[in-house]
Amino acid sequence: GSCWHRCCPGRNNACWALGTRRARCYCDSYCERTGDCCEDYHAACRRAAVGCVVGSWGPWSGCSSLCGVGSKARSRQVTIPPRHGGEPCPDLKQRRGCLGEHPACGTTK
């Protein structure tokens, strides 16, 4: 089977061709996980693949709680989105616990 002009990102069951054994082979990027890629998948599709590129993490936000247990968050942006079955983007947001220590905390009950 031939993938030329049939490359699809992700899992796309409509992106197939007839293989050498008269069975369906696939031209989507998911075929690498399932092992049912067409013979020319790497030559036809992976050459044009562009993996996701992300920027640096931004600063952590302030604690969501002035007094006691809360959370902080930070994020980063996609600078180059994935194309043609390239590597997907990693997590763009992170969260972690924190303890609010506002000066008024000692006086509240």
C-alpha positions in Angstrom: 0.0 0.0 0.0 1.1 3.6 -0.6 0.8 6.5 1.8 1.7 9.1 -0.7 -0.7 12.1 -0.3 -2.6 10.2 2.4 -0.8 11.0 5.6 -3.1 11.8 8.6 -2.3 13.0 12.1 -3.5 11.1 15.2 -5.8 8.1 15.0 -7.8 8.2 11.7 -9.4 5.0 10.6 -10.3 6.6 7.2 -6.6 7.0 6.4 -5.7 3.6 4.9 -4.5 1.8 1.8 -4.5 -1.8 0.6 -1.2 -3.4 1.7 0.8 -6.0 -0.2 -1.3 -8.8 1.4 -4.6 -7.2 0.3 -5.2 -6.2 3.8 -5.7 -2.6 5.1 -2.6 -0.8 6.3 -2.7 2.7 7.8 -1.1 6.0 7.1 -2.1 7.8 10.3 0.5 8.5 13.0 -1.2 6.1 15.4 -0.2 3.2 13.2 3.2 3.2 14.8 1.6 2.2 18.1 -0.6 -0.5 16.6 2.1 -1.8 14.2 -0.2 -1.7 11.1 1.5 1.1 9.1 1.8 0.9 5.3 5.3 -0.1 4.0 6.1 3.5 2.9 4.6 5.3 5.9 8.0 6.5 7.3 9.2 7.7 3.9 5.9 9.4 2.9 4.7 10.7 6.3 7.3 11.0 9.0 9.7 13.1 6.9 7.2 16.0 7.0 6.4 15.5 10.7 6.9 18.4 13.0 6.9 17.8 16.8 5.5 20.2 19.2 7.8 22.9 20.6 6.9 24.8 23.8 8.3 27.8 25.5 9.7 28.2 29.0 7.5 27.9 32.1 6.1 31.2 33.3 6.3 32.2 37.0 4.3 30.5 39.7 1.1 32.3 40.6 0.5 33.5 44.2 -1.0 31.0 46.7 -4.8 30.6 46.2 -5.2 30.8 50.0 -4.1 33.7 52.1 -4.1 31.5 55.2 -3.6 27.7 55.2 -3.4 25.2 52.4 -3.9 26.3 48.8 -2.3 25.9 45.4 -0.1 27.7 42.9 -0.1 27.3 39.1 2.1 28.1 36.2 1.9 27.6 32.5 3.8 27.7 29.2 2.7 28.4 25.6 3.0 26.3 22.4 5.5 28.0 20.1 5.2 25.5 17.2 2.2 23.2 17.1 2.6 19.5 16.0 1.9 18.8 12.4 1.7 15.7 10.2 1.8 13.3 13.0 4.7 14.9 14.9 5.2 14.5 18.7 2.2 15.9 20.7 2.6 18.7 23.1 3.6 18.0 26.7 1.6 19.4 29.6 1.1 23.2 29.4 0.0 23.7 33.0 1.4 22.7 36.4 -0.1 23.0 39.8 1.5 22.5 43.2 0.5 22.9 46.8 1.4 25.9 49.0 0.7 27.4 52.4 -0.7 30.9 52.6 1.2 33.0 55.2 -0.5 36.4 55.0 0.4 38.6 58.0 -3.2 38.6 59.1 -3.2 34.8 59.4 -1.9 34.8 63.0 -4.8 36.9 64.2 -7.6 34.9 62.6 -9.1 31.8 64.1 
